[in-house]
Amino acid sequence: MASSLLCWLLIIITINAADGFREYGVSRCVFNSTDLNDIQYIRSYIYNKLEFIRFDSNLGRFVGYTELGVKNAENWNKDPSKISGEKAQKETVCLHNIGNWYPAMLTKSVAPTVRLYSRTPPAGHHPSMLVCRVYDFYPKTIKVQWLRDGQEVTSDVTTTDEMEDGDWYYQVHSQLEYTPRSAERISCRVEHVSLKEPLITDWDPSMPESERNKLAIGASGLILGLILSLAGFIYYKRKVKGRILVPTS
């Protein structure tokens, strides 16, 4: 699974109101696997948007953040039954729910689609610009690299952050400024949890994409013109053949 920590906000358990003031508690499970050792249980108590005390399973005790929170933490940490009850929530609440989430959602992945194309550099810029567009992948974490003859390129590279497509998928764009050399191989390398091995896409410099598009449009127009010309010629021949020539004296 991706290395970044996933945080699942559990149900807000208590909400009390008095004269417009609010006090509530929030339980969180922070995890990167279903292993109990990789799970952190945090129980926070907030009053008027200010967290004043929390229990952290990594510390095994309460920590106060205000004068009231510090006093409560001192008292609660002296109560073995309260501490053991909070520690038990890590397994009872977190481990149980995370076990349901992983097979249902978090282990799902979609392999990325990669498109490599050239872009006309701005006026006054001599190096060429290559763009590696990686899109329609899930989950979010991904690694994009440029290779020149199999060696990683780190200079003159600009890569965007992962961007949401709005349909649960993500996309990322990486640009490389380079000066073309004879017989070199430039590639875009993508690593993602959905791939068994890195996906490497080579750049084909034989003809820029814009030129290929122009050539395809021109060829289509030529073929259409030939078809229309042939149809007109056949029509003309049939019309001439059907005429009756009347000799003149």
N, C-alpha and C positions, 0 to 999 in steps of 0.2 A: 504494500500500500504506500501511498505517497508519504514522504518524510514529514511534511508539515502537519502540525497537530490539528486534529479536528475537535471542535467543541460543540457539545450538544446541550442546549439550555433545557433543563427539565421544568416541570410545572411549578409556577409560583404557588407556594403552599399556603402562606398566610397574608392577609391584607386587613389591617385594622385602621379605622378612621375615627378621628376625634377632633372636632373643630377645624377641619381642613388639613390636619397633619396626617402623614401616611407612614406606616411602618410595615415592612414586608420582608420576607425571606426568599432567597433564590438558591437553588441547588444546581451545581454544574458538574458535568463529567468531561474532563479533558483527556483525550486518549489518542494513541496512534496504532493501536492493535487491540485485539480482544484479550490479550494477556493481562491478568490482574496487576502485574508489576508495572504495566505501561499505562495505568489508569490513575488519574488524580481526581479526587472528590473534593469539591469546595462548597461549603455552605456559608452564604453571606447574609448578614442582617443589615438592612438599610433603613435609615430614618430620614425622611425629607430629602431623598436622593443622595444622601451621604452614607457610605458604608462605614459602620462604626465598629464592627467585629465580624470575624469569619473563622470557620474551622477549615484547616487545610490538611488533607490526609498525608501529604508528603512530610509535613512537620509533626503530625500526630497530636496537635493541640490547637487551642483557640489563640487568635492574635487580635489585639485591640488597636484601633486607629484613632480613637478619640479618648477623652478623659473617662467617659462612661464606658467605652469599649474596653479600655485597659483594665478598669476595675472589674467588669464582668468576666473578662478573660482570666484574671487571677482567681476568681471564685470558681468558675466553671472548670478550669484545669485541675482544681483540687478534688473534683467529683469523678471518681473512676468510672461510675456507671454512665455518666453523661459522655465521657470521652470514648468509652467502648461502644456506646450506642452510635456515636457519629462515625467511628471507624467502620462499624458494620455496614453503614450505608454505601460504602465503596463497593462492596460485593452485592448487597441486596438490591440497590437501585442501579448503580452504574453497570456492573458486570452483566446483569440480566438484560437491561435495555440495549446495551451495546451489542450483545450477542444476537439480538433481533435485528438491529440496524445493519450490521455487516453483511449478512447474506442477502438481505432484502434490497440494499441500496449501495452501500459503500464499496462493495467489491465489483460493482459493474463498471465497465470501461468501454470506450469507443475509440477506435484507432483514428489517428489524424489523417487528413488529406493534405498533400504537399504540392504546391505549384511554384515553380521557379521561372522567373522571367526578368527581362532587362527593362530598365527605365532610363529615359533620356535625362542626362544630368543637367542641372541648371546652367544658364548661360555663364560662360567664363570658367566652368569646371571641366577639366580635361579627363579625370578618371571616369570610367564607366560605372554604372550603378546596377547591381543585381539585387533582386528582392526575392526572399524566400517566404512565401505565404503558407502558414500552417493553420488549418482550420477544421471545424467540426470534430473536435476531440473532447473527451471527458475521461477522467477528472481533470482538474485545472492544471496541476503541476506538470511541466514539460521542459525539456532542455533542447535548445536549438544551437547548432554550431556550424561554422563555415570551415571547409577543408580546401587546401590548395595542394594538389598532388598527394593527398592522404594526410597532410599535416595541418593541425588546427591553426586557423587564422584568428588573431585576437585584436589586431589593430584595424582601424577604419571600419568597424562593425557597430551598427546601432540596432538594438532589439527592443521592441515595445514590451510592456507588461502583458500578461494574459488578459484578454478582453472577453467579456460575456457577449454571446450572440443574441441572448434573449430567449433561447430555446433549449437551455440547459447545456449547450455546447460552448466551447471557447475557441478563440483564435489568437494568433500571435504573428507579428511581422518582423523579419530581420533583414537589414540592408547591409550590403557590402560594397564599398568603393574600391575599385581595383583598376589597374592598368593592364590590359590584355597582353599576354605573352604567347609566343608560338608553342603549340603542342602541350599546353598546360591543362590540367584537369581541376575544375572548380566544382565543389559539391556542397550541398546543404545536408547536414546530419541531424536527425531528430531522434530523441530518446523519450519514450513514454511508457507508462505502466501497461498499456494495452498491447505493446509490441514485444515479441519474444527476443528480437534483436534490433539494434538501431536501424532506422530507415534512412538510406542514403540516396539522394537524388542528384544526378549529375547535370551540369549546365551544358546545353548544346549550343555552341556559338556559331554554328554553320549559317544561321540566318536569324536575325531578330524577329521576335513574334509579330511586331507591327508589319514587317516586310512580308512575313508568311501570310498574314491576313490580307494584305493588299494583293499578293499573288493569287490567293484563293478566290478573292472577289473578281479579279481580272479574268481568271480562267473560267469561272462560272459565267461571266458576261459573254466571253468568247463562245463558249459552248451554246449558250442560249441564242446568240446571234446566228450561229451556223444552223441551228435547228429551224429558226424562223426563215432563214434564207432558203433552206432546202424545201420547207413547206410551201413557200411562195413560188419556187421554181416548179414544183410538182403541180401546183394549182394552175400555173400559167400553161404548162405543157398540155394538161388535160383540156383546158379551155380552147386552146388553139386547135387541138385535134378534133374537137367537136364542131368546129365551124364548117360551113359549106361554101366552098369557093365558087363564085359565079363568073364565067369568062365574059369578057367584054369584047364587043365587035370593033 
